[in-house]
């Protein structure tokens, strides 16, 4: 007979895609279509975001275990972590030795250069550090706007994460006011990754 604790551990490993997010279900979020413009023609529209996510999911498999471990520890949806990796660095594809082209941001989730990175650019420490910043951003929006719906708080947290990584202050009533494109792209990617085991 299998001991109860061992059985629970095996169940957790067998069903890693099970949701354990304290911040809502990303699959329930609405993400309006991303309009195609000359500036964003390379990454716009639902089909283009899906094609990008399809390519990125292959690279994400390398980081699946650390993503899920970090997500479980932070009570965060692993698909959301994967989506930010995809949005920020195409899961490392756009990086040169861990840095973006301008050498201003570092790592899979693009930590701003003014922040001291933990671990290597693709390490679990880096994933944990940036995911912790995301959780703090979501909680900051929750504290400032307790009457907002959970989905608006989550969207605001994603936008605040982006601002914090770019070393920008978020003073607006709604942190997504400046750019809904980013949050909609992250949500669409997260929904795709969630359907594919994250």
N, C-alpha and C positions, 0 to 999 in steps of 0.2 A: 504494500500500500504506500502511495506517495504522501509524504508529509504535507500538511496544509500550506506551510510557508513556501515550500518548493513548488507546489502546484500554483500558488499565486504568482510566483516569479516567472514560471513557465508561461502562464496565461498572459502576463505583461509582455513577454518577448514575442509570443505568438500573435498578439494583436497590437503592434506598436502604433498603428494608425488611429487607434481609438482616441477620441478627443478628450483632452484633459486641460483645456484652456479655461482660465479664470476671466478671460476677456471677450467672451462671446464666440460664436461660430462664424468663421470667415465665409463658409459656404452660403450663409444666409444674407450676406451683405449684397447690396445692389451696387453695381459699378457701371455707370453709363458708358456708352461707346466712346472711345478715344478718337477725337477728330484727327484726320490726316491733314497736315499742313506741310509746307516746304521744309520748315525747320525740323519737324518730327516725322518726316516721311519714312524713315528707316524703322520706326518702332511705334506704329499707330494702328488703330482699328483692331477689332477683336481677332481677326484671322492672323494678323502680324504678331500680336502678343502671344497667341496660342503657338505659332511657329517658333517664336523665341523660347517659350517655356518648354516646348518639345525638345529643342536642342539642349537646353540647360538641364533638363531632368537627368540626362545621361551623366553630366559632370556632378550633379548633386548626389548621386548614389555614393560617391566616394565619401561624402560627409554625412550620410544618413544617420549613422549611429551617434556621432557627436551632436548633431542637430536635435535628435530626439531626446538625448540625455539632457542637454541644456534646456530644451522646451519643458521636459517633465519637471526639472528642478525649479524652473521659473513659472510654472503653471501657464505656459504660453503655447499657442498652436504651432507645431513644427512647420506647418505649411507657410505660416507667416514669416518665419525666419528664412526658410528656403526662398520665398518670394523676394525678400529684401536682398538676399545674396544675388539672385537673378537680376533684379532691377539695378542694383548698384555696380556690380562688376561682371555680370554674366557668368557668375560662379568662377571668377578668376580669369576668364578668357581675355578680358580687357586690361589685365594688370601686367606690369613689368616688374618682376621681383617683388610683388606685393603692392606696388604703388600704381596710382592712376597716371594718366599721361602727363598731367601737370605736376606730379609728385606732391600733391596737396593732401591726398587721402590715401589710407592704407588698409589693406586687407579685403577679405571677401565681402564684408558689410560696410566697407569704406569709412573707417574711423577718421575723423578730422585730424590733420597734422598737429593741432594744438593740444591734442589729448595723448597721453602716454599709452601706447599699445601694450597689452599683455600678450605674451606668447608670440609665435610666428604668425604671419599674415593669414594662414589657412588652418590655424590650430583651434582646438576646442576652447582654449583660453580666450582667443580672439572672438569666437562665436559667442561665448558666454558674456564677455565684456560688452559687446555691441547689443546683444539681446537684453542685457540688464538695462542699458540706456534706453532701449525701446520700452521696456516695462515701466521705467521711471517716467518716460514721456507720456505713456498712456495714463498712468496714475496722476500725473500733473494735470492733464486735461480733465480727468474725473473730478479732481479736487476743485478745480476752477469752475467747472460746469456740472455740478451734481444733478441738475434737472435734465440734462441732455439724455437722449436715448443711448443705450450701450453702443449701438452701431456708430452714432455720431462721435461718441467718446473715443472709440477705437480708431475711426478715421482721423480724428484730431490728433491722437497719439502717434499715428504713422507720420502725419505731416510735421509734428513737433520733433520726431526722431530725425527726419530729414534736415530740419532747421538746426538742430543741435549738432549734427554731424558736419554741417557747413559753418558752424560757429555763428549762427544768426540768432537773434533774440525773437521770440514769438510774442508780440504784443496784441495782435489782432484778436477780436472777439472769437473768430473761428480761424484756427491756424491753417486751415486748408484754403482760405480765401485767395491766397496768392497763386496756388497751383493745384488744381484738382487732378491734373493729368497724372502726377506722381502717385497719388493714393489710389486712383482707379486702376493704374497699371499694376501696382503691388497687389491689389485685391484680386484682379483677374488672374495673375500668376499664382497667388495663394490658392485660389479655387481650383486651378488646374493641378497644382502639386498635391492638394488634398485628395483629389480624385485618383492620383497616382501614388498613393501610399505614404504621403507625408502628413 
